[in-house]
Amino acid sequence: MKVILRKNFNQLGQVGNVVNVKEGFARNFLFPRQIALIANNSNLRALEEEKKQAVKKDAKNLELATALSVELGKVSVTIPVTVGEDEKIFGSVTTKMIADALKEKGHDIDHRKIEIEEPIKALGIYDVKVKIHAEVTATVKTWVVRD
């Protein structure tokens, strides 16, 4: 039975591929999970339309991410921390702390998108990367200061 893949599937292929599978596998596994559709003309046309819409949506998301990246490049956040002897921080600055500081500045960024290369355990100025989109990364200047 020929089917059109709607989602990437490791054993079969990528989205849009027309593959030949056993009828039971298609009926019992692929169709209920909406991984594939029967390969006929109407489904092929619908898939092409979905691809066009996905390309438009991805281009719009990339444009928005680029604008947000430029905006975040101008932002710097200050993280007040408690320090002990030798200017050492108790613990370290986390992505959650940076996300909260960005939220106060008006940018709602998920803390999982913030990437800290090495743990921040001392006072100073750090450049922290924020992965906004698969292709767009912004840098936020982070000031770690005494509380």
N, C-alpha and C positions, 0 to 999 in steps of 0.2 A: 504494500500500500504506500502510495506517495503522500507525504505530508510536508507542510511548510512550517518551519520553526518560527515561533513568535518570540522565544527567549533563547539566549545562549544556553546550550546544553553540551557539557564536556564530551560525552560519548558520541554525539551526533553532529554538532556543528554550530554555526553562528546564526543570528537572527536573519530571516529571509531565505535561508538555504532550503532547497527542495531535496528531501532525502527519502530513501526507500526503507521502510521499517515493516516489521510483522504487524499484521492486523490487530492481534490481541494486545500487543505492546502499545499501539496507538490508542486503541479504544479504552484500555484499562488504566493506562498511566499518563500518556501525553495529553489526551483530550481533557480528562477531568482536572488536571493541573494547569490547563490552558498554556501548555508549552508549545503545542502544535495545532494546526488546522488541516483539514483535508485539502489536498492540492487540486483546486479547480479554478476556473477563470475568475469567478467573483471574489474568491478569497485572495487570489494573486493581486487583483486590482485594489482590494481593501488594504492589503499589506503595503503596496506601493504608496498609497495615500497616507498610511500611518508613518511610513519612512519620511515622507515629505514634511509631515507635521512635526516629527521628532527633530528633523534638521532645523526647522524654523525655531522650535522651542529651544534647542541647544544654542543656536546663534544668539537668541535673545538673552539666555542665561549667561553666556560668555560676555556679552556686552555689559550686562548689569554687574557681573563680577569684576570686570575691568574698571568700571566706574567706582565701585566700592573699594577696590585695591588702591586707586589713586587717593581716595578720601582717607583711607586708613594710613596711607603713607605719611599724611600730614599730622596724624594724631600721636600724642605721646601720653602715656599713663604713668601715674605715680602709685607705687605700692608701699605703704608704710608697714614696717615690720619691727618686731622686738628683737634687739640684738644683745649679745652678751659681751664677754671679754673678747678682745682682738677683732672687734667688728664682725663677729660670726652671727649668722641668723640662726634662731632656734627653728630647726626644720628646714624647709626650702619654700621658694615661691612656686605655687602651683598654677596650672593652666586655669583652674577655676577662679583663682584670685585675679588673674589677668582678664578673664572674661567678665567678671563682676566690675572691674575698673572700666572696661570698655563699655559696659552697659550704662554706667554712670555718665559716660561721655555721649551716649545716644546711639551706640552701635551694638545691636543684639547679635553677638557671635557665640556659637556653640563652643564650649571649652574643648571639645574633642577635635576641633579644627585648628587649635593653637598648638604649635610645635615648639618645644623647648629642646635645643640640642643637648645641652648639659644642664644638670640641676643648678638652679640659681641659689647659692648658699652664702653670698656675700653682698654687701652694699655696692651699688654702682649703676651703670647704665648698660642696658642689654638690648640687643635687637632680637625681637621674637617674631617668628614667621607665623602667618595665619594663612592656611590653605583654604581659599574661598571657593575655588572651582578646580576641576582636575588640571586645568592649564594655567590657572592664575593663583599666584601667591603674593601676599602683601607682607610688608615688614612694619612692625609697630615698635617704636622706641619705648622701652620700659625703664623707668627710674625706680630703683629699689632704695628707699631712704629709711632713716631711723624713725621709729614711732614717737 
